[in-house]
């Protein structure tokens, strides 16, 4: 039973990560403009906790430079 629970928890975490990443990747261009492939790759490498932080920080970002500054702080 422990194996099934661990497997399920891992799947749930991966699902949360994918959902949060998808949402952030849709919002970023609307907020800061077109992202370079390099910036997209950096965002895609963020952990779930970092993505959640970025989803809140998006409210204060207004340019690609703001995004880069936020990523450098992480």
MOLIN-V461733 format. One record per pair of residues at least 24 apart in sequence whose ideal C-beta (glycine too) atoms are under 7 Angstrom apart, sorted by sequence separation. I is the first residue (numbers start at 1). J is the second residue. D is the distance in Angstrom with one decimal. If there is no record, write none. Layout:
BEGIN
I:J:D  I:J:D
END
This chain:
BEGIN
50:74:5.5  39:64:7.0  24:51:5.6  31:58:5.4  20:48:6.2  39:67:6.7  32:61:5.4  42:71:5.6  21:51:5.8  24:54:5.7  28:58:7.0  31:61:5.6  32:62:6.8  17:48:4.6  20:51:4.5  24:55:5.5  27:58:5.6  32:63:5.6  33:64:5.8  16:48:5.9  20:52:6.2  23:55:6.7  32:64:5.1  32:66:6.5  13:48:6.8  20:55:6.6  32:67:5.2  28:67:6.9
END
